Each structure stands twice: as C-alpha cells, then as structure tokens.
Amino acid sequence: MLLIVIDEKRIFAEIESKNPASVSLNGPDGILPQVQDTAMKITKKFGIPAYVLADTTWGTCDLNSNGAKVLGAELQFNIGHTINMDYFGDSVILIDAFDDVGFDVVAKKCAEILKDKKVSLVTDSQHLHQVDKVQGILTTAGIDVMIGKGKGQLNDGQVFGCEFYPATQLKDEVDAYVFLGQSNFHASGIALSTNKPTYVLDPYFNEVREITEFAQKLKRKATLAIYKAAEAKSFGVIVGLKEGQLSKVFALKFKKELEKEGKSVQLFALTDITNERLQNLKGIDAFIQVACPRISTDNQFDKPVLSTPQANALLKILRKESIGEYFEIPHWL
Ligand code: SF4
C-alpha cells in the first residue's frame, strides 16, 4: 500500500479563498484512492460537489481540464505531478503529493552495491522530498553523489517519462544513475537517454535492481519497429488530442518529409492511441504518433507505431544516413 500524502491544506485554502460552486480533482492512477478520500473530505467540509475525474492523467501534458470544463467545475485540482509551477491558467491548480515511504534501509544496501562509484540521484514527483536525505546517506557511506539541475517544468533531480535534463546533463561526469522510487518506466527512460547503468532504489521491496537490460530490450523493440516502418508504403501520422501533447507542427513536418521520400500519408487525430483504435483504420502499413513517446516504446501494437525520436531515425534510414543514438537526447519530443 502506497503511503501517499496529498497537500490537502493547500486545496482547502484555495477553496476557502475562491469559494467555487463545485470542483474536480484528478491524479495519476496509482494515487486515485487517496484522491477519492480528498474529494469526500471537500464535500463534507464545504458542502459542494467534488468530482473525481477518473480518466488518466499521465502528466501535466494530460491535465484533462476539458473534463473539468464540461462538468462546469470552477476549480480543478490536478494532484501529484509536483512540477515547479502552482497554476495552469485561472482554474487549474497543481497540488503536490508525496510518498512518505522511507529509503533508509534500501539506501544503505545501495551504498554497498555502488561502493566507490560516482552516481547521480534522480526521481519522479512523489519522492522529490527524499533526495537530500538519500544523498546524505550515500555520501556518508563514501559515494560521490551529484544532483542535476532542473529545467522547464522539472525540479532539480526530477525526470518525466520523456524529459530527462537533470540526468543527461551529468552523463559525462557519473558512472551510474540511481532512481528513487518503484518506477521502472522512469528509470528505463533515464537508462535510454544517457546510455549509462541505471539502478532503481525500491523502498517497498527494499531492493536495488538494475534496469539497464530492461531498457535495452525496449530499445531493441523500438529499433525493430523503425526498420519495419522503413518498408512501409503508406503511413498514418497521428496527432494526440490531449491538451499538452498536441503537436500539429511535428505531424505536418513528418507528413511532408515522408511524402518527399515517395510515401503516402494520411493524418489522424486520437485522444487515446491504442492498438484497438488503430485496428479500425484501413490501408495503413505503419504509424507515427507525435503525442506521448512512451505510447510507442512501452506498448504492443500490431503495426509499427513510431514516436517522434523513432520517426526522426526512420527519416535517416530512408535517406540512407546512419540511424544514430536516437534516444540519447534530453527530451523525446
Ligand atoms: S512521458 Fe508522456 S505522459 Fe509523461 S510527460 Fe512525457 S508526454 Fe506526458
């Protein structure tokens, strides 16, 4: 059971000062039970409807503020993404949520395993508040620890599933990365964008696991999809309809570039890009989607479905250029 603590004090203060007639709340799937509890507390305390928007919200790229608008909720609390901003526009309020689990035991194990190494600590939103403490434990045990600087929405030491600036900026200076938390998803992204050994410090299983090989498997699968797509004659280019993932400019650029290489291209738009939705579309040999890159790397599809960095690699193949280290970039969009 996750030990999630939502900053309810801030939610209550916002409601007290803005006095909305109704509110909505959403958060990543893993913390929805805690979001439900908070919604119940709001209704009890203020006597107003509090809707839990239970669709996915994978990141601040996917706030679902349209859901709040359709509901007529005057304030929307997007919980748990903990970026370095407090608001999006007038009605979306970003609320921090932290996982209170301790890292003491697993950090000591890590110190044994990575003795004499120089490492960089990285994490996702929920464990940001633990970085200093774990840094202290590892440093006391003689490990050289560095924390990369934040950029854009990212805090120091924080990564998203497609954005790795605090990690990539240190790749020439460290031997390995240590990810705080349970997320193989984030850790494998770090391994791919840096091409360095990456370890997950899992405080729930009290285990230190290396994720490098798992990340390499993702890369082999992604590369295979690129080479399969190189044989395709007809392409579907998909624009994502989630508000922070809309990228028509890239979609139109890929369309133009593929047509220059003699391919036929049809444009599509989808909110959720799944194998089931794509099965309805006819006459397409391969797809490129310019929404969330992890849709392509972490899911199974019947046909090649390339993300933006994979599509850039595909264009290189079609132009008889070397494919390069297409994932070794700080931002996959
Ligand atoms: S990995 Fe996908 S869901 Fe996460 S921040 Fe990037 S685009 Fe958004």
Boltz pocket constraint, residues with backbone or C-beta under 6 A from the ligand:
constraints:
  - pocket:
      binder: B
      contacts: [[A, 58], [A, 59], [A, 60], [A, 61], [A, 62], [A, 160], [A, 161], [A, 162], [A, 163], [A, 245], [A, 291], [A, 292], [A, 293], [A, 294]]
      max_distance: 6.0
